[in-house]
Amino acid sequence: MTIYFAGEFGKKRRGCCFSQVFSVAANLLGGYCADRFGRKRMMVLSAAGQGLSFFILGIAQ
């Protein structure tokens, strides 16, 4: 994915926008949800979401 985004958006733009900003936001949201709903439930939901995302990316190509 990193190589794809670097090719689409350019190396500087991809590195700045996607990597750092998304990482901070996802970690804060994930920590809050794990505290509120339970760590195991969030791990299962995130694994299912990751699998669904890869499936959609595979179909899109």
Number of C-alpha atoms within 10 A of each C-alpha: 6 12 10 10 14 14 11 11 12 12 13 9 13 18 15 11 12 12 12 12 11 11 12 11 10 12 11 10 11 16 13 12 14 14 10 10 10 12 14 10 11 17 13 11 12 13 11 11 12 12 12 12 12 11 11 11 10 9 8 7 5
